[in-house]
Amino acid sequence: MKTLLNSIDLVLECRDYRVPLTSRNPLFEHALDGTPRVIIYTKRDLGGGTRDSHNEDVVRKWHGSTTTLFVRGGRGEDEVYQARKSVGRVLDVLKGHAQARWKLTGHRVMIVGMPNVGKSTLLNALRALSLGKGKVARTGAQPGVTRKISSGVKIVASEDDEGGAGVGGGVYLLDTPGVFIPYVPDAHAMMKLALCGSVKDTIIAPVMLADYLLFHMNIHSPTLYSEYCSPTNDVMELLSAIAMKTGRLGKGGAIDTEATSLWLIQKWRTGNMGRFLLDEVDESALERARLGEEEQVPSFNQAKKVERERRRARNKARGEK
């Protein structure tokens, strides 16, 4: 990414709205410093109702003069309409930025973010809305679908294209693989990232993750799972009730706790088991997070050192082969 910055006009940094603090990667703050940037919070529809705008206002204040946008998803008629409107706002910003910096060769935009925050989905949505064309970037429920930086994909027509209503030489978007933070500050952060799908489901035991989700559901309202179970702090009680009702049973009627846990987690990820934030959002939260990162500087440096040693070992192994 760093080697491409000289040819990049704008960076779109995506973060998951459900974890607005935990899904920010401090590496981008340093690596992309100096390049114009737009912060985009994806999956806004999964973090609360349409009228719940207080958290949006607080998040905007975190970024001061930096353009901050919120992108929605969803499948219902109203959700699709709201999603198109939110993508349209991103498109308007891209067009405005390109018009203010007219280039015959085209405006190049790079999209970055943590794994599985919705970068490729946003690219596809922008292209579909602007050009009416189908998907060009693969997407998936698990992180790691995008494995390398893509060549630029046109998302806004150029002035020479048919119709002549484009911008300069057009706008091209480069998709990039998700970049995970080098050091996870605490267990809560890891569990949040796993719940949101930034970590593969095989990394953390599903039952443990379901237990953490139950903790958050109880904070918001036990009625979120009232269809299956009365209020409880016992994840096994909840999983047993869900398994009995949904038929997720193994041999001899034994409860398949792993499959039921994954089912529960997926229900939450799609907004069908509550829509709420996992991070606490207030005006000083971002500053507290930054101070916490400064305290972790030795750990970040250690992580970088370990990565360098891994690369040397890989290169040595290749040389021996």
N, C-alpha and C positions, 0 to 999 in steps of 0.2 A: 504493500500500500504506500509506504514512504517513497519508494522509487517512482511511483506514478503521480505524486502530488504536484510536480511541476507542470503536468499537463491537465490537472483537474481544476475546474472553475468553482465547484461547489461540492460540499460533502453533506449528505443526508445521514444523520446518525439516528438509528432507530432504537427505541427502548420499549420494553413491555409496560403498558400503563398499570398493570396489576402490581408490578414491583418497580415503581419509578426510580427508586434509589438503588435497589439491589441489581437492576439490569443495566446500570451505567458502568462502563468500563473505563477506569482511570487512565489506561494506556492511551485511549483516544485523546484525552486532554493534552497529553504531551506530544504524541506522534502527529496529530493533525493540527497542532497549534499554528495559527497564522493563515489557515485556509478557511474561507467563508463557510459557515456551517448553519444548517437548519436542524433543530431537534424535533424528531417525530415520535410521538408516543402511539404505538400500535395497540390493537385489541382494546380500544377504549370502551367498546360495548360490553366487555367482560368485567369492567371495573366499576360498575354502578349504572343507575338509570340515566336516561337522557337529560332529566332535569337536575341531576346531581352534578352541578358545575363548580362547587366550592373547591374541590381538590384540583380541578383544572386551573382555577384562578391562582391557587397557591403555587402550583408547579410552574406556571408562567412567570411568577415573580422570582422564582429561583434563577431563571435564565436572563433576567433583565431585558436588554435590547435584542438578544438573540431570538430570531423567529422560532416560535414553538407551536407545533400543530398536533392535533389529535386525530387519529384515523380509526374508523370503526369497521366492523365486519358484520356478519349476520346473514340469515337466510330468509327471514320473514319479509313481507312486502315493505313495511315501514323501515326495517333494518337495512334492507338493500338500498332504499332511497337515501337513508342517512349515510350509509357507507359511500355511495357515489358522491354525495355532497362533500364528505370529508376528503376523499381522494381528489375531488375537483379543486379544493383549496390548495392542496400540495401542488397540483398541476399549475394553478395560477401563479404560485410563488416561483416555480421553475421557469415559467414563461417570462415573468417580470424580471427575474435575475438575468436571463439570457438576453432580453431586449435591452437591458441597461448596459450589457457588456457584449454588444453585437460582434459576432465572429463568423466570417465566411466559412471557416472549417468546421463550425459546429461547437456547441457548448457541451462540455464533458462534466458529468456529475457522477460521483462515487457514493454508493450506499453502504454503510457499515453498521455493525452492531453485534451484540452477543448472539450465540447460537439460537436459532428458532424464535427470534423476535418478530419475524414476518417480513424480512427484507425482500425475498423473492416474490412473496404474495403482493407486496406493494408495487414492485416493478411490473408484474403482470397486470395489476389493476390500473396503473397509470397508462400503460400501453393500450389496454382495452378501451379506456375512457377517451383517450386522446386520438388514437388511430383506428379504433374499432377492430383490432387484431387480437388473435388468440395468444395463449401462453407461450412464453419463450424460456422461462426459468422454472426448473423443477421445484416442487414444494412437497412437504411431508410433515407428518405429526411428530417425527423424531428429529433431533438436531443432526447436523452433518450432511444434509442433502447436497448443499452447494459445497464443492470441494476445491474450487479454484476461482480466481478472479475472471469474470467473463469479459469478452470483448464488448465494446459499447453497443447497447441496444437502443435503437431510435424510439423515443417516446413522444417527441414533438416534431412535427413536419418542418422541413426547411422552406424558405421562400420560393425555392425553385421547384418544389414538389407540386403535383397537380392541384390546382385550386389556388395556389399562391398565398395561402393564409398562414404560413408557418412563421418561424422565427429564425432569421439569419441562415446559418447552415444546419439548423435543427438542434435538438437536444438529445444527447446520448447518455444512457445510464449504465454504469458498470456495477454489476452485482458482485459481492465478495463473500467468502466463507465467514461464518460466525467466528468471532474472536472471544474466547473465554478469558475471564480475569486470571492472572497468574497465581493469585493467592486468595482463597476464599476466607474472609475475615472470621466467620464463626459458623456454628452448626445451623443457626436459623437461616443465614444467607443461603447455605447449600440446600436446605430443605425447600426454601422458597423458589430457588432456581429450578430445582427438580420438579416441584409441583407445576411450574409454568412450562415445563418441557425443554428447558435449556440444557438439561442433563439427561442422558439416556436413561430410560426406565430400568435398565439392568444395573445401574450404579448403586442405587439405594433400594433396600428391601421395600416392596410395595406396601406391606402391612405397616411398616414404620412411617412411610409417607402418608398413608391413609389416616394414621393416628394423628399426624401433624395437621392434616386437613380438618379432621374432626375438632381439634383444638380451635382452629380459626372459625369453623362454622358455629361452634358454641359461643364464641365471642360475639358474633353477629346475630345469630338467632338459631336455636335448636329446631325451629319450625322448618328449616331448610331440608331436613331429612325426616320430617314427621310422617311422610307417606310410608316409611319403612320401619321406623323405630321411635319410641318415646325418648325424651331427652336423656342423654347418657354421656359419661366421660370414658366409658369402656369401649375401645374400638372393636374388640372381638364381639361384643354384644350387637353393635351396629352392623358389622360384617355378617354375622349370623342371620340377623333379621333380613338383610338385603338378599343374601344367598337363598334363603327360604322363599322369598317373594319372587325372585327373578330366576330361580331354578339353577343357580350356579353351585351344583353339588357334584361331588366325586363319587367314587365307588362306595356302595353301601350307604349312600345318603350323607357322606361326610362333606363338610363345607369346604369348598375350594377358596381358601382365604386369599391366596395370591391373585387369582382371577377376579374375585369380587373386589379386591382393593384396587386393581387396575381399572375395573369398570367404574368404581366410585370416583377415582381421580379423573378419568376421562369425562365423566358427567360434569365435573366441576370445570374442567378446561373448556368445555363447550357452552358453559353458562347455564347448565341445567341443574346445578346444585348450589346456586347462589352466585351473585355477581358482586364481588367486593375486592378491595385492595389488601395485599398481604403486608405492605409497608405502611408505617405510620407517616402521615403527611402533615407537616406544619411548616411555617415559614422558616424556621431555623434548622430543619431536618437536613437540608443539603449541606449546610455549613458544618454540622456535626459529623456528617459522613466524610467530608473532606479532611476534617481534623483527625478522624479515626484512621484515614488512609496515611496521613503523615506519620502517625505512630507506627504504621506497618511498613515503613520504608525499608528497614532491614529485611523483612520477609519478602518484599517485592524483589529486592536485589538478589536475595537467595534464590528465588524462583527463576530469575533470569540466568543466574549462574548455573543452576541445574539444567536448564534448557540448553545452554551452550555446551555443557558437558555431554548431554544426550546427542547433540548434533555431531560433536567430534567422534563419539562412539559409533554412530551410524556411518559416518564417512569412512572411519577406519575399517569397519566391517565390510563396507562395499569395496574398499581398496584391496582387502585380503581376498575377496572373492575373485 
